[in-house]
Amino acid sequence: MKKSIVKFFLVLIILTVPTLSQNQNHDFNISVGSVYITSAELFLNPNSSDIFLRNQSFELKDIFSPAIEIRYRLSEAVAIGLSTEYNKKSQKGNFLTVLAGSQIIQLESEDGFVFIPVEIAVYHILPFSTESFKFNMAGGIGYYHAIHTRKFGDTDISNLETKPVIGIQVSTGMEYLITENIGVRIQMKFRAPEIKVKSKYNSTTVNYKGNTITILQDTFDSKVSVNGAVFMLGVSYSF
């Protein structure tokens, strides 16, 4: 799969070198905008020997975040870009097994994540682009970092260990140039990083809605999977 993607973009570079540039008068382009991720998953027992528990996930939907990217024009049809985002999302719906007095019960928590990607992509301007409309396809790699967040009663969690990953990403998009320097950009991206995280409760004795309960395990493992489609809308400036 990875080799096929690499071969595809090498052929695309050869085919598009003679075509139109992103902006023939400017080498740099910076954009700021908003990113929408359709969904992500938290795997709360990623190391379990039970395949059912290992594959059980807590889904989070509709993730919005700010994003920034800078691109540099390598040739008339090829540009390289460096981008990052700050994604943060949490919601209620997960249930934890705790000790209340002498009883073991389940209580609701609010779980989520902070996800920060840093990505490098090579953009190829497609042959049917015009002076005002620039269509592109891109591929590259990303460095993906995440932590698990949880709100439960009056305690929080701290990150003990996270294992950032490097993965591939592909995208396609369009930019409309309003003026020679200013444009509106739309990009759709696909990626599927999975980051393993180890967390620790700051306190295992918790006040939960006026009741004192005990958390049975002070550390826990989880996995953040940000596998939903990514849509970006932003404003760009060439200089």
C-alpha positions as CSV (number, residue, x, y, z in Angstrom):
1,M,0.0,0.0,0.0
2,K,2.7,2.5,1.0
3,K,4.8,1.6,-2.0
4,S,1.9,2.1,-4.4
5,I,1.2,5.6,-2.9
6,V,4.9,6.6,-3.3
7,K,4.9,5.4,-7.0
8,F,1.7,7.2,-7.7
9,F,3.1,10.6,-6.5
10,L,6.4,10.1,-8.3
11,V,4.5,9.6,-11.6
12,L,2.3,12.6,-10.7
13,I,5.4,14.8,-10.2
14,I,6.7,13.9,-13.7
15,L,3.3,14.6,-15.3
16,T,2.7,17.9,-13.6
17,V,6.2,19.6,-13.7
18,P,5.3,21.6,-16.9
19,T,2.0,22.8,-15.6
20,L,0.8,25.9,-13.8
21,S,2.4,27.0,-10.5
22,Q,0.7,27.7,-7.2
23,N,1.6,31.4,-7.6
24,Q,4.3,32.2,-10.1
25,N,5.3,35.5,-8.3
26,H,5.6,34.2,-4.8
27,D,7.6,31.3,-3.3
28,F,6.0,31.2,0.2
29,N,2.4,30.7,1.1
30,I,0.9,30.7,4.7
31,S,-2.6,29.7,5.6
32,V,-4.7,29.7,8.8
33,G,-8.0,28.0,9.2
34,S,-10.2,25.5,10.9
35,V,-10.0,21.7,10.7
36,Y,-13.0,19.4,11.1
37,I,-12.4,15.7,11.9
38,T,-15.4,13.5,11.5
39,S,-14.5,11.0,14.3
40,A,-11.9,9.5,16.6
41,E,-11.7,6.5,19.0
42,L,-10.4,5.8,22.4
43,F,-9.4,2.2,23.1
44,L,-9.6,1.8,26.8
45,N,-8.1,-1.7,27.1
46,P,-5.6,-1.9,24.3
47,N,-3.4,-4.5,26.0
48,S,-6.1,-6.8,27.2
49,S,-5.8,-10.5,26.3
50,D,-9.5,-10.6,25.7
51,I,-10.0,-9.6,22.0
52,F,-13.5,-8.2,22.7
53,L,-12.1,-5.8,25.4
54,R,-9.1,-5.0,23.3
55,N,-11.2,-3.9,20.3
56,Q,-13.8,-2.1,22.4
57,S,-13.7,1.7,21.8
58,F,-15.2,5.0,23.0
59,E,-16.1,7.1,19.9
60,L,-15.9,10.9,19.8
61,K,-17.4,12.8,16.8
62,D,-17.3,16.3,15.3
63,I,-13.8,17.5,16.3
64,F,-13.0,21.1,15.4
65,S,-9.6,22.7,15.8
66,P,-7.4,25.6,14.6
67,A,-4.7,24.8,12.0
68,I,-1.8,26.6,10.3
69,E,0.4,25.7,7.3
70,I,3.3,27.2,5.4
71,R,4.2,26.1,1.9
72,Y,7.3,26.7,-0.2
73,R,7.2,26.4,-4.0
74,L,9.9,24.1,-5.3
75,S,8.9,24.4,-9.0
76,E,6.1,25.6,-11.1
77,A,4.0,22.6,-10.2
78,V,5.4,21.3,-6.9
79,A,5.3,22.8,-3.4
80,I,6.2,21.4,0.0
81,G,4.2,22.2,3.1
82,L,4.6,22.1,6.8
83,S,1.4,22.1,8.9
84,T,0.1,21.6,12.4
85,E,-3.2,21.5,14.4
86,Y,-4.4,21.5,18.0
87,N,-7.2,19.1,18.5
88,K,-9.0,18.7,21.8
89,K,-12.2,16.8,22.4
90,S,-14.0,15.1,25.3
91,Q,-17.4,13.9,26.1
92,K,-19.4,11.9,28.7
93,G,-20.5,8.4,28.1
94,N,-17.6,6.1,29.4
95,F,-18.3,4.2,32.7
96,L,-15.6,3.3,35.2
97,T,-15.7,0.4,37.7
98,V,-15.1,1.9,41.2
99,L,-15.5,1.0,44.9
100,A,-18.2,2.8,46.8
101,G,-18.1,1.7,50.5
102,S,-18.2,-2.1,50.2
103,Q,-19.9,-2.2,46.8
104,I,-18.3,-2.2,43.3
105,I,-20.3,0.0,41.0
106,Q,-20.0,1.8,37.6
107,L,-20.0,5.6,37.4
108,E,-19.8,7.9,34.3
109,S,-16.7,9.8,33.4
110,E,-15.8,12.4,30.7
111,D,-13.1,11.1,28.5
112,G,-11.2,12.6,25.6
113,F,-7.8,13.5,24.1
114,V,-5.5,16.2,23.0
115,F,-4.0,15.4,19.6
116,I,-1.2,17.4,17.9
117,P,-0.1,16.4,14.4
118,V,3.0,17.9,12.6
119,E,2.9,17.0,9.0
120,I,5.1,17.5,5.9
121,A,3.4,17.1,2.5
122,V,4.4,17.4,-1.2
123,Y,1.7,19.2,-3.2
124,H,1.3,18.7,-6.9
125,I,-0.7,21.3,-8.9
126,L,-3.0,19.4,-11.3
127,P,-2.9,20.1,-15.1
128,F,-6.5,21.4,-15.3
129,S,-5.8,24.3,-12.8
130,T,-6.4,27.8,-13.9
131,E,-5.0,31.2,-12.9
132,S,-7.7,31.5,-10.2
133,F,-8.4,27.9,-9.3
134,K,-5.5,25.7,-8.2
135,F,-6.3,22.0,-7.7
136,N,-3.8,19.8,-6.0
137,M,-3.1,16.3,-4.7
138,A,-0.6,15.7,-1.9
139,G,1.1,13.0,0.1
140,G,3.6,13.0,2.9
141,I,4.4,11.9,6.5
142,G,3.2,13.1,9.9
143,Y,4.5,13.0,13.5
144,Y,1.5,12.4,15.7
145,H,1.4,13.1,19.5
146,A,-1.6,12.6,21.8
147,I,-2.6,12.3,25.4
148,H,-5.7,10.9,27.1
149,T,-7.8,13.3,29.2
150,R,-10.4,12.3,31.8
151,K,-12.6,14.2,34.2
152,F,-14.0,12.1,37.0
153,G,-15.4,13.7,40.2
154,D,-12.8,16.0,41.7
155,T,-9.7,14.2,40.3
156,D,-7.8,14.5,37.1
157,I,-5.2,12.3,35.4
158,S,-1.6,12.9,34.5
159,N,0.2,11.6,31.5
160,L,2.9,9.1,32.5
161,E,4.0,8.0,29.0
162,T,3.0,8.5,25.4
163,K,4.4,6.9,22.3
164,P,4.1,9.3,19.3
165,V,4.0,7.7,15.9
166,I,5.0,8.5,12.4
167,G,2.6,7.7,9.6
168,I,1.6,8.6,6.1
169,Q,-1.2,11.0,5.0
170,V,-2.7,11.8,1.6
171,S,-4.9,14.7,0.6
172,T,-6.6,16.6,-2.2
173,G,-7.8,20.2,-2.3
174,M,-8.5,23.4,-4.1
175,E,-7.5,27.0,-3.7
176,Y,-9.4,30.0,-5.1
177,L,-7.2,33.1,-5.5
178,I,-9.2,36.2,-4.7
179,T,-6.2,38.4,-5.5
180,E,-2.6,37.8,-6.4
181,N,-1.8,37.3,-2.7
182,I,-4.9,36.2,-1.0
183,G,-6.8,32.9,-1.5
184,V,-9.5,30.7,0.1
185,R,-8.4,27.0,0.5
186,I,-10.3,23.8,1.0
187,Q,-8.4,20.5,1.7
188,M,-9.6,17.0,2.5
189,K,-7.1,14.6,4.1
190,F,-6.9,11.0,5.1
191,R,-4.7,9.6,7.9
192,A,-5.1,7.0,10.7
193,P,-2.5,7.4,13.5
194,E,-2.8,5.3,16.7
195,I,-1.0,6.5,19.7
196,K,-0.6,4.5,22.9
197,V,-0.8,6.3,26.2
198,K,-0.2,5.5,29.9
199,S,-2.0,7.7,32.4
200,K,-2.2,8.0,36.2
201,Y,-4.9,9.4,38.5
202,N,-3.8,12.3,40.6
203,S,-5.8,10.8,43.5
204,T,-7.5,7.4,43.8
205,T,-9.9,8.7,46.5
206,V,-12.5,10.8,44.7
207,N,-15.5,13.0,45.7
208,Y,-18.2,12.1,43.1
209,K,-21.4,14.1,43.5
210,G,-20.9,14.3,47.2
211,N,-20.0,10.7,47.7
212,T,-16.5,9.4,48.5
213,I,-15.5,6.6,46.2
214,T,-12.2,4.7,45.5
215,I,-10.7,4.0,42.1
216,L,-9.5,0.4,41.9
217,Q,-6.5,1.0,39.6
218,D,-4.4,4.1,39.8
219,T,-2.7,3.7,36.4
220,F,-4.2,2.7,33.1
221,D,-3.3,2.2,29.4
222,S,-5.3,3.5,26.5
223,K,-4.9,4.1,22.7
224,V,-6.0,7.2,20.8
225,S,-7.0,6.5,17.2
226,V,-7.7,9.6,15.0
227,N,-9.0,7.8,11.9
228,G,-11.8,10.0,10.7
229,A,-11.7,12.1,7.5
230,V,-10.2,15.5,7.9
231,F,-11.6,18.7,6.2
232,M,-9.8,22.0,6.3
233,L,-11.1,25.5,5.4
234,G,-8.7,28.4,5.5
235,V,-7.5,31.7,4.2
236,S,-4.0,31.8,2.5
237,Y,-1.5,34.6,1.9
238,S,1.3,34.4,-0.7
239,F,4.5,36.3,-0.3
